[in-house]
Amino acid sequence: MERLVNTVRPYAWGSTTAIPELLGTAPTGEPQAEMWMGAHPGAPSLTPRGPLNELIDADPVRELGAATAEKFGPRLPFLLKLLAAAAPLSLQVHPDLEQARAGYAAEEAAGIPADAPHRTYKDANHKPEMICALTPFEGFCGFRAPAEAADTLAALGVDSLKPYVDLLHAHPEEDALREVLTALLTADPAEMGRTVAEAAAAADRLGGAFTPYAVLAHHYPGDPGVIAAMLLHHVRLQPGEALYLGAGVPHAYLSGLGVEIMANSDNVLRCGLTPKHVDVPELLRVVRFEPGDPGVLRPEASPSGEEVYETPIDEFRLSRLVRAEGAAPTDLTTATPQILLATAGHPKAGEITLAPGESVFVPAGERVELTEAGTVFRATVVA
């Protein structure tokens, strides 16, 4: 078992205070957006034996277990993060596995450099993900019924939005959503800029449920993603609640601190709220234009007291253990690799005491008992 030293990424949208408050460290004044825990080559966790990705590369069966290495290959299948948003992240979707493999192969064959700003597929993997709130957490996720979105646009009273309102009343619903998003992303930038400015002013004036759109426009003036967000569910998570985001589901995070877990991939297709490249044809191929409930998850308790966030994929399994003072030890030994992250108290993983924000990597099959009071998030795989 190895205590991890993890990299904090200073993305501009990050909070300057949330992660330092959890860690009990002084803010630097710079944004601290994400703390990565895992073996991603972009920012691998460090252990006393070296970078975690190098340990796994040297002996994947020992570190991951035979079943995990056979099923997912010689790499840790997930990446665990602390995510602290103080400003909106880009509106985005992720491809499914087949789309990722095909897209990556096509861009490799075309000779597009991996670091090119117009490169879409960084790898051949899909990127399902889940965010679990540690504080009240706000974002957009999944399409609303088109008629509901039409009501929101109509309430703004902006003449240039009326064609989109009419489109949203068309049938079938999936075609209506596709036509509106296509129209938003291919509109004349100057005309769209004026539309967004008028919509933002109306949202600011109306307040209440319209306030998030005014916030988006403040950060991204003139961006069509402001209007695209009105097609989506506005979601507020309470601590302990989570969202699972499968392939093709548009989403954007607005604010809050959470534990995020995802398949080990960098593949993102952006829809808006970003100065970065938006590949409209590929985006429209990947987005699933299916209205429905965003599906807020609450953990399901097991007989051991472990609370599991159920998801339909195998690359990660996230659970939470809330231990009271004097509780019996919890045996977490398993044949798969795991990362344990403390978020409250001072629980012990084996002989290692964890303060909030600290984590350990437990190789497959290594015996580990959890003791002492505190809250621990457990990340592993289904092999």
TORKOL-4160 file (C-alpha; in steps of 0.2 Angstrom, whole numbers, padded with zeros to 4 digits, m for minus):
383
<pt num="1" X="0000" Y="0000" Z="0000"/>
<pt num="2" X="0007" Y="0017" Z="m0005"/>
<pt num="3" X="0003" Y="0035" Z="0001"/>
<pt num="4" X="0000" Y="0045" Z="m0014"/>
<pt num="5" X="0007" Y="0063" Z="m0018"/>
<pt num="6" X="m0005" Y="0070" Z="m0031"/>
<pt num="7" X="m0004" Y="0084" Z="m0043"/>
<pt num="8" X="m0016" Y="0099" Z="m0042"/>
<pt num="9" X="m0021" Y="0107" Z="m0059"/>
<pt num="10" X="m0023" Y="0126" Z="m0060"/>
<pt num="11" X="m0036" Y="0127" Z="m0073"/>
<pt num="12" X="m0043" Y="0145" Z="m0074"/>
<pt num="13" X="m0061" Y="0139" Z="m0069"/>
<pt num="14" X="m0055" Y="0132" Z="m0052"/>
<pt num="15" X="m0059" Y="0138" Z="m0035"/>
<pt num="16" X="m0044" Y="0146" Z="m0026"/>
<pt num="17" X="m0050" Y="0140" Z="m0009"/>
<pt num="18" X="m0061" Y="0124" Z="m0010"/>
<pt num="19" X="m0046" Y="0111" Z="m0011"/>
<pt num="20" X="m0035" Y="0121" Z="0001"/>
<pt num="21" X="m0049" Y="0121" Z="0014"/>
<pt num="22" X="m0051" Y="0102" Z="0012"/>
<pt num="23" X="m0033" Y="0099" Z="0013"/>
<pt num="24" X="m0030" Y="0111" Z="0028"/>
<pt num="25" X="m0017" Y="0121" Z="0018"/>
<pt num="26" X="m0016" Y="0140" Z="0014"/>
<pt num="27" X="m0023" Y="0146" Z="m0002"/>
<pt num="28" X="m0010" Y="0151" Z="m0015"/>
<pt num="29" X="m0021" Y="0164" Z="m0023"/>
<pt num="30" X="m0020" Y="0154" Z="m0039"/>
<pt num="31" X="m0035" Y="0143" Z="m0045"/>
<pt num="32" X="m0034" Y="0125" Z="m0039"/>
<pt num="33" X="m0046" Y="0116" Z="m0050"/>
<pt num="34" X="m0042" Y="0097" Z="m0050"/>
<pt num="35" X="m0032" Y="0085" Z="m0039"/>
<pt num="36" X="m0028" Y="0070" Z="m0049"/>
<pt num="37" X="m0026" Y="0053" Z="m0041"/>
<pt num="38" X="m0021" Y="0038" Z="m0052"/>
<pt num="39" X="m0009" Y="0033" Z="m0066"/>
<pt num="40" X="m0013" Y="0045" Z="m0080"/>
<pt num="41" X="0003" Y="0049" Z="m0089"/>
<pt num="42" X="m0002" Y="0068" Z="m0089"/>
<pt num="43" X="0000" Y="0069" Z="m0070"/>
<pt num="44" X="0003" Y="0052" Z="m0062"/>
<pt num="45" X="0002" Y="0051" Z="m0043"/>
<pt num="46" X="0019" Y="0049" Z="m0034"/>
<pt num="47" X="0023" Y="0035" Z="m0022"/>
<pt num="48" X="0038" Y="0031" Z="m0012"/>
<pt num="49" X="0043" Y="0018" Z="m0025"/>
<pt num="50" X="0041" Y="0031" Z="m0040"/>
<pt num="51" X="0027" Y="0037" Z="m0051"/>
<pt num="52" X="0012" Y="0026" Z="m0050"/>
<pt num="53" X="0011" Y="0023" Z="m0069"/>
<pt num="54" X="0029" Y="0017" Z="m0069"/>
<pt num="55" X="0025" Y="0005" Z="m0055"/>
<pt num="56" X="0011" Y="m0002" Z="m0065"/>
<pt num="57" X="0020" Y="m0003" Z="m0082"/>
<pt num="58" X="0034" Y="m0013" Z="m0073"/>
<pt num="59" X="0022" Y="m0026" Z="m0066"/>
<pt num="60" X="0004" Y="m0024" Z="m0071"/>
<pt num="61" X="m0002" Y="m0041" Z="m0065"/>
<pt num="62" X="0006" Y="m0038" Z="m0047"/>
<pt num="63" X="m0002" Y="m0020" Z="m0046"/>
<pt num="64" X="m0018" Y="m0022" Z="m0055"/>
<pt num="65" X="m0022" Y="m0041" Z="m0053"/>
<pt num="66" X="m0023" Y="m0054" Z="m0067"/>
<pt num="67" X="m0041" Y="m0051" Z="m0070"/>
<pt num="68" X="m0040" Y="m0032" Z="m0071"/>
<pt num="69" X="m0025" Y="m0033" Z="m0083"/>
<pt num="70" X="m0033" Y="m0046" Z="m0094"/>
<pt num="71" X="m0049" Y="m0036" Z="m0095"/>
<pt num="72" X="m0043" Y="m0018" Z="m0097"/>
<pt num="73" X="m0025" Y="m0020" Z="m0102"/>
<pt num="74" X="m0009" Y="m0016" Z="m0092"/>
<pt num="75" X="m0015" Y="0001" Z="m0085"/>
<pt num="76" X="m0026" Y="0008" Z="m0071"/>
<pt num="77" X="m0043" Y="0009" Z="m0079"/>
<pt num="78" X="m0049" Y="0024" Z="m0070"/>
<pt num="79" X="m0044" Y="0041" Z="m0064"/>
<pt num="80" X="m0050" Y="0049" Z="m0048"/>
<pt num="81" X="m0050" Y="0067" Z="m0045"/>
<pt num="82" X="m0055" Y="0081" Z="m0033"/>
<pt num="83" X="m0064" Y="0094" Z="m0043"/>
<pt num="84" X="m0067" Y="0112" Z="m0037"/>
<pt num="85" X="m0076" Y="0123" Z="m0049"/>
<pt num="86" X="m0079" Y="0142" Z="m0046"/>
<pt num="87" X="m0083" Y="0146" Z="m0064"/>
<pt num="88" X="m0092" Y="0136" Z="m0078"/>
<pt num="89" X="m0083" Y="0122" Z="m0087"/>
<pt num="90" X="m0085" Y="0120" Z="m0105"/>
<pt num="91" X="m0102" Y="0112" Z="m0111"/>
<pt num="92" X="m0096" Y="0095" Z="m0118"/>
<pt num="93" X="m0099" Y="0077" Z="m0122"/>
<pt num="94" X="m0089" Y="0061" Z="m0122"/>
<pt num="95" X="m0089" Y="0047" Z="m0136"/>
<pt num="96" X="m0093" Y="0029" Z="m0133"/>
<pt num="97" X="m0079" Y="0016" Z="m0135"/>
<pt num="98" X="m0083" Y="0012" Z="m0154"/>
<pt num="99" X="m0083" Y="0031" Z="m0158"/>
<pt num="100" X="m0067" Y="0034" Z="m0149"/>
<pt num="101" X="m0058" Y="0020" Z="m0157"/>
<pt num="102" X="m0064" Y="0025" Z="m0174"/>
<pt num="103" X="m0060" Y="0044" Z="m0171"/>
<pt num="104" X="m0043" Y="0041" Z="m0164"/>
<pt num="105" X="m0038" Y="0029" Z="m0179"/>
<pt num="106" X="m0044" Y="0042" Z="m0191"/>
<pt num="107" X="m0035" Y="0056" Z="m0184"/>
<pt num="108" X="m0019" Y="0046" Z="m0182"/>
<pt num="109" X="m0020" Y="0041" Z="m0200"/>
<pt num="110" X="m0023" Y="0059" Z="m0205"/>
<pt num="111" X="m0006" Y="0063" Z="m0196"/>
<pt num="112" X="m0014" Y="0076" Z="m0184"/>
<pt num="113" X="m0002" Y="0080" Z="m0170"/>
<pt num="114" X="m0008" Y="0074" Z="m0153"/>
<pt num="115" X="m0006" Y="0092" Z="m0146"/>
<pt num="116" X="m0014" Y="0101" Z="m0161"/>
<pt num="117" X="m0028" Y="0112" Z="m0155"/>
<pt num="118" X="m0040" Y="0105" Z="m0168"/>
<pt num="119" X="m0037" Y="0087" Z="m0162"/>
<pt num="120" X="m0053" Y="0079" Z="m0155"/>
<pt num="121" X="m0047" Y="0061" Z="m0150"/>
<pt num="122" X="m0032" Y="0060" Z="m0138"/>
<pt num="123" X="m0034" Y="0042" Z="m0136"/>
<pt num="124" X="m0044" Y="0027" Z="m0141"/>
<pt num="125" X="m0054" Y="0025" Z="m0125"/>
<pt num="126" X="m0072" Y="0031" Z="m0120"/>
<pt num="127" X="m0074" Y="0042" Z="m0105"/>
<pt num="128" X="m0089" Y="0038" Z="m0094"/>
<pt num="129" X="m0088" Y="0048" Z="m0078"/>
<pt num="130" X="m0097" Y="0052" Z="m0062"/>
<pt num="131" X="m0096" Y="0067" Z="m0050"/>
<pt num="132" X="m0101" Y="0065" Z="m0032"/>
<pt num="133" X="m0104" Y="0081" Z="m0022"/>
<pt num="134" X="m0094" Y="0085" Z="m0006"/>
<pt num="135" X="m0103" Y="0103" Z="m0005"/>
<pt num="136" X="m0118" Y="0109" Z="m0014"/>
<pt num="137" X="m0114" Y="0107" Z="m0032"/>
<pt num="138" X="m0122" Y="0114" Z="m0048"/>
<pt num="139" X="m0122" Y="0110" Z="m0066"/>
<pt num="140" X="m0131" Y="0106" Z="m0082"/>
<pt num="141" X="m0134" Y="0088" Z="m0088"/>
<pt num="142" X="m0144" Y="0079" Z="m0101"/>
<pt num="143" X="m0158" Y="0086" Z="m0112"/>
<pt num="144" X="m0175" Y="0092" Z="m0105"/>
<pt num="145" X="m0191" Y="0089" Z="m0115"/>
<pt num="146" X="m0190" Y="0101" Z="m0130"/>
<pt num="147" X="m0207" Y="0109" Z="m0124"/>
<pt num="148" X="m0199" Y="0114" Z="m0108"/>
<pt num="149" X="m0184" Y="0121" Z="m0116"/>
<pt num="150" X="m0195" Y="0131" Z="m0128"/>
<pt num="151" X="m0204" Y="0138" Z="m0113"/>
<pt num="152" X="m0188" Y="0144" Z="m0106"/>
<pt num="153" X="m0182" Y="0152" Z="m0122"/>
<pt num="154" X="m0199" Y="0160" Z="m0125"/>
<pt num="155" X="m0200" Y="0168" Z="m0108"/>
<pt num="156" X="m0184" Y="0178" Z="m0112"/>
<pt num="157" X="m0194" Y="0188" Z="m0124"/>
<pt num="158" X="m0180" Y="0189" Z="m0137"/>
<pt num="159" X="m0186" Y="0190" Z="m0155"/>
<pt num="160" X="m0171" Y="0181" Z="m0162"/>
<pt num="161" X="m0175" Y="0166" Z="m0151"/>
<pt num="162" X="m0192" Y="0163" Z="m0159"/>
<pt num="163" X="m0186" Y="0152" Z="m0173"/>
<pt num="164" X="m0178" Y="0140" Z="m0160"/>
<pt num="165" X="m0194" Y="0140" Z="m0150"/>
<pt num="166" X="m0204" Y="0135" Z="m0165"/>
<pt num="167" X="m0191" Y="0121" Z="m0169"/>
<pt num="168" X="m0192" Y="0114" Z="m0152"/>
<pt num="169" X="m0211" Y="0112" Z="m0154"/>
<pt num="170" X="m0208" Y="0100" Z="m0169"/>
<pt num="171" X="m0209" Y="0081" Z="m0168"/>
<pt num="172" X="m0201" Y="0069" Z="m0166"/>
<pt num="173" X="m0192" Y="0077" Z="m0151"/>
<pt num="174" X="m0175" Y="0070" Z="m0154"/>
<pt num="175" X="m0175" Y="0078" Z="m0172"/>
<pt num="176" X="m0181" Y="0095" Z="m0164"/>
<pt num="177" X="m0166" Y="0095" Z="m0152"/>
<pt num="178" X="m0154" Y="0090" Z="m0166"/>
<pt num="179" X="m0160" Y="0104" Z="m0177"/>
<pt num="180" X="m0159" Y="0117" Z="m0163"/>
<pt num="181" X="m0142" Y="0113" Z="m0157"/>
<pt num="182" X="m0136" Y="0112" Z="m0175"/>
<pt num="183" X="m0143" Y="0129" Z="m0179"/>
<pt num="184" X="m0135" Y="0137" Z="m0163"/>
<pt num="185" X="m0118" Y="0130" Z="m0167"/>
<pt num="186" X="m0118" Y="0135" Z="m0186"/>
<pt num="187" X="m0126" Y="0152" Z="m0184"/>
<pt num="188" X="m0117" Y="0168" Z="m0189"/>
<pt num="189" X="m0106" Y="0172" Z="m0174"/>
<pt num="190" X="m0110" Y="0191" Z="m0174"/>
<pt num="191" X="m0129" Y="0187" Z="m0175"/>
<pt num="192" X="m0127" Y="0174" Z="m0161"/>
<pt num="193" X="m0117" Y="0186" Z="m0151"/>
<pt num="194" X="m0132" Y="0199" Z="m0151"/>
<pt num="195" X="m0144" Y="0185" Z="m0147"/>
<pt num="196" X="m0134" Y="0179" Z="m0132"/>
<pt num="197" X="m0132" Y="0197" Z="m0126"/>
<pt num="198" X="m0151" Y="0200" Z="m0127"/>
<pt num="199" X="m0154" Y="0184" Z="m0119"/>
<pt num="200" X="m0142" Y="0187" Z="m0105"/>
<pt num="201" X="m0149" Y="0204" Z="m0101"/>
<pt num="202" X="m0167" Y="0196" Z="m0100"/>
<pt num="203" X="m0160" Y="0182" Z="m0089"/>
<pt num="204" X="m0152" Y="0194" Z="m0077"/>
<pt num="205" X="m0168" Y="0205" Z="m0076"/>
<pt num="206" X="m0179" Y="0189" Z="m0073"/>
<pt num="207" X="m0168" Y="0182" Z="m0060"/>
<pt num="208" X="m0173" Y="0166" Z="m0051"/>
<pt num="209" X="m0172" Y="0150" Z="m0062"/>
<pt num="210" X="m0164" Y="0161" Z="m0076"/>
<pt num="211" X="m0149" Y="0167" Z="m0065"/>
<pt num="212" X="m0138" Y="0153" Z="m0071"/>
<pt num="213" X="m0139" Y="0158" Z="m0089"/>
<pt num="214" X="m0134" Y="0176" Z="m0084"/>
<pt num="215" X="m0119" Y="0168" Z="m0075"/>
<pt num="216" X="m0114" Y="0158" Z="m0091"/>
<pt num="217" X="m0115" Y="0174" Z="m0102"/>
<pt num="218" X="m0105" Y="0184" Z="m0090"/>
<pt num="219" X="m0091" Y="0171" Z="m0091"/>
<pt num="220" X="m0093" Y="0168" Z="m0110"/>
<pt num="221" X="m0101" Y="0183" Z="m0118"/>
<pt num="222" X="m0109" Y="0179" Z="m0135"/>
<pt num="223" X="m0106" Y="0160" Z="m0134"/>
<pt num="224" X="m0119" Y="0149" Z="m0142"/>
<pt num="225" X="m0117" Y="0137" Z="m0127"/>
<pt num="226" X="m0127" Y="0150" Z="m0116"/>
<pt num="227" X="m0142" Y="0146" Z="m0127"/>
<pt num="228" X="m0138" Y="0127" Z="m0128"/>
<pt num="229" X="m0137" Y="0126" Z="m0109"/>
<pt num="230" X="m0156" Y="0131" Z="m0109"/>
<pt num="231" X="m0159" Y="0114" Z="m0118"/>
<pt num="232" X="m0152" Y="0105" Z="m0103"/>
<pt num="233" X="m0158" Y="0101" Z="m0085"/>
<pt num="234" X="m0151" Y="0113" Z="m0072"/>
<pt num="235" X="m0146" Y="0101" Z="m0058"/>
<pt num="236" X="m0141" Y="0105" Z="m0040"/>
<pt num="237" X="m0133" Y="0091" Z="m0030"/>
<pt num="238" X="m0133" Y="0090" Z="m0011"/>
<pt num="239" X="m0117" Y="0082" Z="m0003"/>
<pt num="240" X="m0117" Y="0064" Z="m0006"/>
<pt num="241" X="m0128" Y="0065" Z="m0021"/>
<pt num="242" X="m0120" Y="0061" Z="m0038"/>
<pt num="243" X="m0122" Y="0061" Z="m0057"/>
<pt num="244" X="m0117" Y="0048" Z="m0069"/>
<pt num="245" X="m0113" Y="0054" Z="m0087"/>
<pt num="246" X="m0113" Y="0041" Z="m0100"/>
<pt num="247" X="m0107" Y="0043" Z="m0118"/>
<pt num="248" X="m0116" Y="0057" Z="m0128"/>
<pt num="249" X="m0124" Y="0066" Z="m0113"/>
<pt num="250" X="m0121" Y="0085" Z="m0114"/>
<pt num="251" X="m0115" Y="0092" Z="m0098"/>
<pt num="252" X="m0107" Y="0107" Z="m0089"/>
<pt num="253" X="m0102" Y="0110" Z="m0071"/>
<pt num="254" X="m0104" Y="0127" Z="m0064"/>
<pt num="255" X="m0099" Y="0127" Z="m0046"/>
<pt num="256" X="m0095" Y="0116" Z="m0031"/>
<pt num="257" X="m0082" Y="0103" Z="m0024"/>
<pt num="258" X="m0084" Y="0085" Z="m0028"/>
<pt num="259" X="m0076" Y="0068" Z="m0030"/>
<pt num="260" X="m0075" Y="0064" Z="m0049"/>
<pt num="261" X="m0071" Y="0047" Z="m0056"/>
<pt num="262" X="m0069" Y="0043" Z="m0075"/>
<pt num="263" X="m0062" Y="0030" Z="m0087"/>
<pt num="264" X="m0044" Y="0034" Z="m0090"/>
<pt num="265" X="m0046" Y="0045" Z="m0106"/>
<pt num="266" X="m0045" Y="0063" Z="m0112"/>
<pt num="267" X="m0058" Y="0062" Z="m0125"/>
<pt num="268" X="m0069" Y="0078" Z="m0125"/>
<pt num="269" X="m0080" Y="0085" Z="m0138"/>
<pt num="270" X="m0085" Y="0103" Z="m0134"/>
<pt num="271" X="m0102" Y="0111" Z="m0138"/>
<pt num="272" X="m0099" Y="0128" Z="m0131"/>
<pt num="273" X="m0094" Y="0139" Z="m0116"/>
<pt num="274" X="m0076" Y="0138" Z="m0122"/>
<pt num="275" X="m0063" Y="0147" Z="m0133"/>
<pt num="276" X="m0056" Y="0130" Z="m0138"/>
<pt num="277" X="m0060" Y="0121" Z="m0155"/>
<pt num="278" X="m0078" Y="0115" Z="m0157"/>
<pt num="279" X="m0079" Y="0101" Z="m0170"/>
<pt num="280" X="m0097" Y="0103" Z="m0175"/>
<pt num="281" X="m0099" Y="0088" Z="m0187"/>
<pt num="282" X="m0091" Y="0076" Z="m0175"/>
<pt num="283" X="m0100" Y="0083" Z="m0160"/>
<pt num="284" X="m0117" Y="0081" Z="m0169"/>
<pt num="285" X="m0112" Y="0063" Z="m0173"/>
<pt num="286" X="m0108" Y="0059" Z="m0155"/>
<pt num="287" X="m0122" Y="0068" Z="m0145"/>
<pt num="288" X="m0137" Y="0058" Z="m0140"/>
<pt num="289" X="m0152" Y="0068" Z="m0143"/>
<pt num="290" X="m0163" Y="0059" Z="m0130"/>
<pt num="291" X="m0173" Y="0070" Z="m0117"/>
<pt num="292" X="m0175" Y="0062" Z="m0100"/>
<pt num="293" X="m0172" Y="0063" Z="m0082"/>
<pt num="294" X="m0154" Y="0067" Z="m0077"/>
<pt num="295" X="m0154" Y="0053" Z="m0064"/>
<pt num="296" X="m0147" Y="0060" Z="m0048"/>
<pt num="297" X="m0138" Y="0045" Z="m0039"/>
<pt num="298" X="m0139" Y="0042" Z="m0020"/>
<pt num="299" X="m0128" Y="0028" Z="m0013"/>
<pt num="300" X="m0135" Y="0011" Z="m0009"/>
<pt num="301" X="m0129" Y="0004" Z="0007"/>
<pt num="302" X="m0122" Y="m0014" Z="0008"/>
<pt num="303" X="m0122" Y="m0025" Z="0024"/>
<pt num="304" X="m0104" Y="m0020" Z="0028"/>
<pt num="305" X="m0109" Y="m0001" Z="0028"/>
<pt num="306" X="m0101" Y="0003" Z="0012"/>
<pt num="307" X="m0112" Y="0014" Z="0001"/>
<pt num="308" X="m0110" Y="0010" Z="m0017"/>
<pt num="309" X="m0114" Y="0022" Z="m0032"/>
<pt num="310" X="m0121" Y="0010" Z="m0045"/>
<pt num="311" X="m0116" Y="0013" Z="m0063"/>
<pt num="312" X="m0118" Y="0003" Z="m0079"/>
<pt num="313" X="m0099" Y="0002" Z="m0083"/>
<pt num="314" X="m0084" Y="m0008" Z="m0076"/>
<pt num="315" X="m0070" Y="0004" Z="m0078"/>
<pt num="316" X="m0074" Y="0011" Z="m0061"/>
<pt num="317" X="m0084" Y="0007" Z="m0045"/>
<pt num="318" X="m0085" Y="0021" Z="m0033"/>
<pt num="319" X="m0091" Y="0019" Z="m0015"/>
<pt num="320" X="m0092" Y="0029" Z="0001"/>
<pt num="321" X="m0088" Y="0023" Z="0019"/>
<pt num="322" X="m0093" Y="0034" Z="0033"/>
<pt num="323" X="m0085" Y="0027" Z="0049"/>
<pt num="324" X="m0091" Y="0032" Z="0067"/>
<pt num="325" X="m0080" Y="0032" Z="0082"/>
<pt num="326" X="m0077" Y="0015" Z="0089"/>
<pt num="327" X="m0084" Y="0006" Z="0073"/>
<pt num="328" X="m0077" Y="m0012" Z="0070"/>
<pt num="329" X="m0063" Y="m0013" Z="0057"/>
<pt num="330" X="m0069" Y="m0014" Z="0038"/>
<pt num="331" X="m0060" Y="m0026" Z="0028"/>
<pt num="332" X="m0057" Y="m0019" Z="0010"/>
<pt num="333" X="m0046" Y="m0032" Z="0003"/>
<pt num="334" X="m0050" Y="m0036" Z="m0015"/>
<pt num="335" X="m0043" Y="m0044" Z="m0030"/>
<pt num="336" X="m0043" Y="m0028" Z="m0040"/>
<pt num="337" X="m0033" Y="m0012" Z="m0038"/>
<pt num="338" X="m0040" Y="0002" Z="m0027"/>
<pt num="339" X="m0038" Y="0020" Z="m0022"/>
<pt num="340" X="m0044" Y="0026" Z="m0005"/>
<pt num="341" X="m0047" Y="0045" Z="m0003"/>
<pt num="342" X="m0051" Y="0052" Z="0014"/>
<pt num="343" X="m0063" Y="0067" Z="0014"/>
<pt num="344" X="m0067" Y="0069" Z="0033"/>
<pt num="345" X="m0059" Y="0064" Z="0050"/>
<pt num="346" X="m0043" Y="0054" Z="0051"/>
<pt num="347" X="m0047" Y="0036" Z="0046"/>
<pt num="348" X="m0033" Y="0023" Z="0044"/>
<pt num="349" X="m0030" Y="0012" Z="0029"/>
<pt num="350" X="m0019" Y="m0002" Z="0037"/>
<pt num="351" X="m0005" Y="0008" Z="0046"/>
<pt num="352" X="m0007" Y="0024" Z="0036"/>
<pt num="353" X="m0018" Y="0038" Z="0044"/>
<pt num="354" X="m0026" Y="0049" Z="0031"/>
<pt num="355" X="m0031" Y="0067" Z="0033"/>
<pt num="356" X="m0044" Y="0075" Z="0022"/>
<pt num="357" X="m0038" Y="0075" Z="0004"/>
<pt num="358" X="m0025" Y="0062" Z="0007"/>
<pt num="359" X="m0026" Y="0045" Z="m0002"/>
<pt num="360" X="m0017" Y="0028" Z="m0004"/>
<pt num="361" X="m0015" Y="0016" Z="m0018"/>
<pt num="362" X="m0019" Y="m0002" Z="m0013"/>
<pt num="363" X="m0012" Y="m0015" Z="m0026"/>
<pt num="364" X="m0024" Y="m0030" Z="m0030"/>
<pt num="365" X="m0025" Y="m0043" Z="m0017"/>
<pt num="366" X="m0016" Y="m0033" Z="m0004"/>
<pt num="367" X="m0024" Y="m0034" Z="0013"/>
<pt num="368" X="m0031" Y="m0018" Z="0020"/>
<pt num="369" X="m0042" Y="m0014" Z="0034"/>
<pt num="370" X="m0050" Y="0003" Z="0037"/>
<pt num="371" X="m0051" Y="0009" Z="0055"/>
<pt num="372" X="m0054" Y="0025" Z="0065"/>
<pt num="373" X="m0068" Y="0038" Z="0062"/>
<pt num="374" X="m0069" Y="0047" Z="0046"/>
<pt num="375" X="m0076" Y="0047" Z="0028"/>
<pt num="376" X="m0067" Y="0037" Z="0014"/>
<pt num="377" X="m0071" Y="0036" Z="m0005"/>
<pt num="378" X="m0066" Y="0020" Z="m0012"/>
<pt num="379" X="m0062" Y="0018" Z="m0031"/>
<pt num="380" X="m0059" Y="0002" Z="m0039"/>
<pt num="381" X="m0065" Y="m0008" Z="m0054"/>
<pt num="382" X="m0077" Y="m0022" Z="m0059"/>
<pt num="383" X="m0066" Y="m0036" Z="m0066"/>
